[in-house]
Every structure is written in C-alpha cells, then in structure tokens.
Amino acid sequence: MSRKAIPALVLAGAMTLGLAACGGSGSTASGSSASASIPASGDTKDFGGAELVVATWGWAEEGLKTLAADFESTYNCTIVVDPTSGNGDRLNKLMAEKDAPTADVALLTKSFAETGNQDGLFETIDPSIVTDTGNLYDFAVSADGYGPCYSVCRYGIMYNADALKKAGLDAPTSYQDLFDDKYAGMVALPDMTSTAGPYILVAMAEAMGGSHEDVSPAMELMQQKKDNIDLWYSTSSDVVNAFTTGEANIAVFMDINMPGLTESGLNMVWVDASEGSFAAPATVNVVKDCKNPELAQLFVEYMISDTTQNKIAEVLDEAPVSKNATMPDELKSYLAFGADSVNSLKEFDDSYIATAKTDWIDTFQRTVNIQ
C-alpha cells in the first residue's frame, strides 16, 4: 500500500490547517431548558435581536445552534455560525481580521487558542459575568484569565482488530510501536499542523529521554521511519475514510470516533498508549474588539454553566468539563467522564508548544511529510 500524504498549508508566521478538534457532528438533542446560571428572561438585558457571530468547525453548526437555543431566547439575540473546517483556518482568519473582527466568539482547541492569546486576538474573561469557572476541572481554566474550555476529547490508539488478526499481528501498545516495520502501510497519524501532532511528538520525546524542549528523539524516529506511515492527516474525515476503505487499520485518533467506525461494521479496539492518552480540550474565546463584547462574555458563561454542560455529550458528542456535569450511561463507554477518567489524561505545556510549533512544522515538512 503506497504512502499517502495530505498536503499541509502553512501561512508564514502562523500555524495552519488544524485538525478539527473534538470532531463529530453530534446528535441534535431537543427539549433544552434555560441554564440555571442565567437568569430567567425578563431579569436579563434584552439585546434587541443582536447577532452574535460564533466561529467554529463547519460540522458543528447544527449542534451549536441546538445547544444555544436557550441563550437566544433568554437574551433576544441570534447566534450566527461562521463555519471553518479546521483550527488553523479559523485562527488565520482571526489574525487577518484582527483590526476589524467579524466574529464575536471563537471556538478553538486549547493549543490553537493559546496562540491566539499570545497574539492578542482574545479578551480575558470578565469574572463578574463568567462566574462558573470554579465548577470546571483545573485544566479547563486558563491561568492567564482567557477563555475556558467547554468540552474535551481524548486521543489514543485505535485499530481494526480484524485487519490485524488477518495480518497475524499483535496490537500496538505505544505511539513508538506505530513506527515499527511490521505495521508499515497500516498507520494514520496526525501531521504537525494539527492539534494532536505536536502532542504525540512531545509524548514520544518524553518517553525516549527527551522533553517538550528537546523533541529530537521523537522527530528523528519520525524521520527514520516516515515511509512506514501510510497517512499523515490534517482532518478527521481523512482518517474515517482511510479506515472505511482499508487504507489504514491503525490510527492515533479521537475517542468520539469509535462509535461511528464501529457502527460502520469495523471491529474497532481502543488502546491507552503507554506514553499516555491525552486531552484535546476545546475552548470558547471572546474576540478582542468584537461588535458584541458583553453578549460574547455571556455566551462564555452559558457554555460552561452546569445546565449547558449536561447537554454537551448528547448534543456535541464531546465530554463536558464541569465537575458537576451528568452524562447518559451509554456515552460513558467511550467519552472521558468523571474525575478519574479526566485526571488520567496526559496534559502538555500549551504555552510552550505555541511558541515552538512553527519550527516543528518546518522541520516536519522538510524531513518527514515531504511534499
């Protein structure tokens, strides 16, 4: 099977084409009720039909509109979704519009949001409006006061058990295993422009004697064994298609994709890699100098309120980040839920990664995913 590389577009000085962060269209749960953290209509400010523009993933529009229905009715406003395929595309658009932003709120994975924070794209949250951060897990709260996380997905190894059995292969147990010659032509991994690519790089480097400041052991392994990897992906759909067609049978991918792949008839198995499965949280951010700053702050509060958090799993197919949130039992089988599950996820220094990622992308594209 020939190696297939997915091109990555790099905008000078910025990180580009990102993996759609916690990605799936989710269900469209109905019957939502007003958030307990937001006063009943009549006690709140009427925004007179104002439009709040929320920049998010293209697949997320329907779920976000469902989730935000109570917000719209409570504040007499309309959520207008600005859909963009990946984190990098969305971040690049925010950078291009820095002096005259069209978005009021931006949803991004934590690593891309950190870049936005450093580049002055976002406002810090107003604690007089955003009051529910104390209910969130520690990782979901920005130490610098920027937008909090509203959901989390988990990355680990997943594989098609039937394909490995047919090939007479044992299952991989680590990210390093995936570069072994015996799995050549079977593996899909995120490229360095994605959310997960730098995380795998750091996780392997730490396990191989390096660190987030010295990723050379892992980068050298990628360079030496690059031809063993069939697909370096930048979007979730590439992985789903590769599994469906049999082009790939092993991947580092998000937990929320397990049900869909299984329902398609594949015998999918999850592995927590020895280096650690890791979190890919999604954040909600107020765009600096946006047209509706007060309404944007209220939207942040709405997204992290307990009532909204209780709907995150059913509507967006992602795990909530409130310690008080509930979740249907059937979703707990594949989403990270509860303190034990959440606390077991490996975390990274997103501030450092944001500064180092441009160099990592350059090295990766010159020496690993060579176009």
C-alpha positions in Angstrom: 0.0 0.0 0.0 1.5 3.3 -1.0 2.1 6.1 1.5 -0.3 8.9 1.0 0.5 12.4 2.4 -2.2 15.0 2.9 -0.8 18.4 2.0 -0.5 21.0 4.8 -0.7 24.7 4.1 1.5 26.9 6.1 0.8 30.6 6.5 4.0 32.5 7.2 4.4 33.1 10.9 1.2 31.3 11.8 0.1 27.8 12.4 -2.3 26.5 9.8 -4.6 23.7 8.8 -5.6 22.3 12.1 -7.3 19.0 12.9 -10.9 19.6 13.6 -10.7 19.5 17.4 -13.2 17.2 19.1 -14.8 16.3 15.9 -18.1 14.7 15.0 -21.4 16.2 14.0 -23.0 15.0 17.3 -26.7 14.4 17.8 -29.4 17.1 17.9 -30.9 16.6 21.3 -34.0 18.7 21.8 -36.1 19.8 24.8 -33.4 22.1 26.2 -34.2 24.3 29.2 -32.8 27.6 30.3 -29.5 27.5 32.1 -29.6 27.7 35.9 -26.6 30.1 35.6 -28.5 32.5 33.5 -31.5 34.5 35.0 -34.9 33.9 33.6 -36.0 36.1 30.6 -37.3 39.4 31.9 -34.5 39.7 34.5 -31.8 39.9 31.8 -30.8 42.5 29.3 -32.7 42.5 26.0 -30.1 42.7 23.2 -32.8 43.6 20.7 -32.2 40.9 18.2 -28.4 41.4 18.0 -26.4 38.8 16.0 -23.6 37.1 17.9 -21.1 35.6 15.4 -19.5 32.4 16.6 -16.6 31.0 14.6 -16.4 27.2 14.9 -15.9 24.0 12.9 -18.0 23.5 9.8 -19.6 20.3 11.1 -20.6 21.9 14.4 -23.1 24.4 13.2 -26.3 22.3 13.8 -25.1 21.1 17.2 -24.1 24.6 18.3 -27.4 26.1 17.2 -29.3 23.4 19.2 -27.1 24.0 22.3 -27.5 27.8 22.1 -31.3 27.9 21.6 -32.0 28.9 25.2 -29.3 31.6 25.0 -31.0 33.1 22.0 -34.4 33.2 23.7 -33.1 34.5 27.0 -31.2 37.4 25.6 -33.3 38.1 22.4 -30.4 37.5 20.1 -29.4 35.3 17.2 -26.4 33.0 17.0 -24.8 33.3 13.6 -22.3 30.4 13.0 -19.2 31.2 11.0 -18.1 27.7 9.9 -14.4 27.0 9.1 -13.1 23.5 8.6 -10.1 23.5 10.9 -8.4 25.2 13.8 -5.7 26.7 11.7 -8.0 28.1 9.1 -10.1 29.7 11.8 -7.0 31.1 13.6 -5.7 32.5 10.3 -9.0 34.3 9.6 -9.0 35.8 13.1 -5.4 37.0 12.5 -6.3 38.5 9.2 -9.3 40.3 10.7 -7.5 41.4 13.9 -8.2 45.1 13.2 -11.8 44.6 12.3 -13.1 41.3 13.5 -16.3 39.8 12.1 -16.5 37.1 14.8 -17.5 37.8 18.4 -16.7 34.4 19.8 -14.2 31.8 18.6 -14.1 28.1 19.4 -10.7 26.5 19.2 -8.7 23.7 20.6 -6.6 24.7 23.6 -3.3 24.7 21.8 -4.6 27.0 19.0 -6.3 29.2 21.5 -3.0 29.7 23.3 -1.5 31.0 20.1 -4.4 33.4 19.8 -3.9 34.5 23.4 -0.2 35.2 22.7 -1.0 37.1 19.5 -3.6 39.4 21.3 -6.6 38.1 19.5 -8.8 37.5 22.6 -10.1 39.3 25.6 -9.7 37.9 29.1 -13.0 36.8 30.6 -14.9 39.2 32.9 -15.3 37.4 36.3 -18.4 39.5 37.0 -20.1 37.8 34.1 -18.3 34.5 33.7 -18.9 33.2 37.2 -18.9 29.4 36.8 -15.2 28.7 36.2 -15.0 27.3 39.7 -17.1 24.3 38.6 -14.6 23.3 35.9 -11.7 20.8 36.1 -8.4 22.6 36.6 -7.2 22.0 33.0 -10.2 23.8 31.7 -9.4 27.1 33.3 -6.9 29.5 31.8 -4.3 30.6 34.3 -4.0 33.9 32.4 -7.7 34.6 32.5 -8.6 33.8 28.9 -11.5 31.8 27.6 -12.1 28.5 29.4 -12.6 25.0 27.9 -16.2 23.9 27.4 -15.5 20.3 26.3 -12.8 17.7 26.0 -11.9 14.8 23.7 -9.4 12.1 24.3 -6.7 10.9 21.8 -5.2 7.4 21.9 -4.6 4.4 19.6 -7.4 2.7 17.9 -7.2 -0.2 15.5 -9.3 -2.6 13.4 -8.9 -5.9 15.2 -10.0 -8.0 12.2 -7.3 -6.5 10.0 -4.5 -7.1 12.5 -5.7 -10.6 13.1 -5.7 -11.3 9.3 -2.1 -10.0 9.1 -1.1 -12.1 12.1 -0.1 -9.0 14.1 -0.4 -8.2 17.8 -1.9 -4.9 18.8 0.4 -1.9 19.3 0.8 -0.6 22.9 2.6 2.7 22.4 3.0 5.5 19.9 6.5 4.4 19.2 5.2 1.0 18.2 3.3 2.6 15.3 6.6 3.2 13.5 7.6 -0.5 13.7 8.3 -2.1 10.3 5.6 -4.7 10.9 2.9 -2.1 10.8 4.2 -0.4 7.6 1.5 0.8 5.4 -1.2 0.4 8.0 -0.9 3.5 10.1 -2.5 7.0 10.0 -1.0 9.7 12.2 -1.8 13.4 12.6 0.6 15.8 10.9 2.4 18.6 12.8 -0.1 21.3 11.7 -2.9 19.5 13.6 -3.9 19.6 17.3 -2.6 16.1 18.0 0.6 16.1 16.0 2.7 18.2 18.5 1.2 16.3 21.4 2.4 12.9 20.0 5.8 14.4 19.3 6.2 15.6 22.9 4.7 12.4 24.4 7.2 10.2 22.5 10.1 12.6 23.2 9.5 12.4 26.9 9.3 8.6 26.8 12.5 8.4 24.8 14.6 10.6 27.2 13.8 14.0 25.7 11.3 16.6 26.8 8.9 19.3 25.3 12.0 21.4 25.0 14.0 18.6 23.3 11.8 16.7 20.9 14.7 15.5 18.8 14.4 11.8 19.8 10.8 11.6 18.5 11.5 13.8 15.5 14.4 11.5 14.5 12.2 8.4 14.8 9.6 10.1 12.5 12.4 10.9 10.0 13.9 7.4 10.0 10.5 5.6 9.7 8.5 8.1 7.8 7.8 5.7 4.9 6.2 3.3 7.3 3.3 5.7 7.9 0.6 5.5 5.2 -1.2 8.7 6.0 -0.3 11.9 7.7 -3.6 13.5 8.2 -4.9 17.0 9.0 -8.6 16.4 9.1 -10.8 13.8 10.9 -12.6 12.9 7.7 -9.3 11.6 6.1 -8.9 9.1 8.9 -12.5 7.9 8.8 -12.2 7.4 5.0 -8.9 5.6 5.4 -10.4 3.1 7.9 -13.5 2.7 5.8 -11.6 1.9 2.6 -9.0 -0.2 4.5 -6.2 2.1 3.6 -5.4 2.4 7.3 -6.1 0.0 10.1 -4.4 1.7 13.0 -4.5 5.4 14.0 -4.0 7.9 16.8 -7.5 9.3 16.8 -10.2 10.8 19.0 -12.4 8.6 21.2 -15.6 10.2 19.9 -15.0 8.5 16.5 -15.1 5.0 18.0 -18.9 4.6 17.8 -19.2 5.7 14.2 -16.5 3.5 13.0 -17.9 0.5 14.9 -21.4 1.2 13.5 -19.9 1.1 10.0 -19.0 -2.6 10.6 -15.4 -2.3 11.7 -14.2 -4.2 14.7 -12.6 -1.3 16.5 -10.5 -1.6 19.6 -9.2 1.3 21.8 -5.7 1.3 23.4 -4.4 3.7 26.0 -0.8 4.1 24.8 2.0 3.6 27.3 3.0 7.2 26.8 -0.5 8.2 27.9 -3.7 9.1 26.1 -4.1 12.8 26.0 -6.7 15.5 26.2 -7.7 17.8 23.4 -9.9 20.4 25.1 -12.0 22.9 23.1 -12.1 26.5 24.3 -14.6 29.3 24.0 -13.0 32.7 23.5 -14.2 36.4 23.3 -12.6 38.1 20.3 -10.9 41.3 21.1 -12.6 44.4 19.8 -15.7 42.4 18.7 -19.0 44.1 18.0 -20.9 42.5 20.9 -18.4 42.1 23.8 -21.0 41.9 26.6 -23.1 39.3 24.8 -19.9 37.4 24.0 -18.9 37.2 27.7 -22.4 36.0 28.5 -22.1 33.3 25.9 -18.9 32.0 27.5 -20.8 31.8 30.8 -23.6 30.0 29.1 -21.3 27.4 27.6 -19.7 26.5 30.9 -22.9 26.6 33.0 -23.9 23.3 34.5 -27.1 23.1 32.6 -25.3 23.5 29.2 -22.5 21.2 30.3 -25.1 18.5 31.0 -26.1 18.7 27.3 -22.6 18.8 25.8 -22.2 15.0 25.4 -25.6 14.4 23.8 -25.6 17.4 21.5 -21.9 17.7 20.5 -20.8 14.1 21.2 -17.9 15.5 23.4 -17.2 15.2 27.1 -18.2 18.0 29.5 -15.6 19.7 31.6 -17.7 20.7 34.6 -17.2 18.6 37.7 -20.9 18.8 38.3 -22.0 17.6 34.8 -24.0 14.5 34.2 -23.9 12.2 31.2 -26.1 9.3 29.9 -24.5 5.9 30.8 -24.3 4.8 27.2 -21.9 7.7 26.4 -19.6 6.9 29.3 -18.3 3.9 27.4 -16.2 6.0 25.1 -16.1 9.6 26.4 -13.8 10.7 29.2 -16.1 11.3 32.1 -15.6 11.8 35.8 -12.6 12.9 37.8 -10.7 9.6 37.5 -11.0 9.5 33.7 -10.2 13.2 33.2 -7.3 13.2 35.6 -5.7 10.2 33.8 -5.3 12.2 30.6 -1.8 13.5 29.8 -1.5 17.2 29.7 1.0 19.4 27.9 2.5 22.9 28.2 0.4 24.6 25.5 2.1 27.9 26.1 5.5 26.4 25.1 4.0 24.4 22.3 2.5 27.5 20.8 6.0 29.1 20.6 7.8 26.1 19.3 5.2 24.7 16.9 6.2 26.8 13.9 9.7 25.4 14.0 8.4 21.9 14.5 6.1 22.3 11.5 9.0 23.5 9.3 11.3 20.6 10.3 8.4 18.0 9.9 7.5 19.2 6.4 11.1 19.3 5.3 12.2 16.0 6.7 9.1 13.8 7.4 6.0 14.7 5.4 8.0 15.8 2.3 5.8 17.2 -0.5 
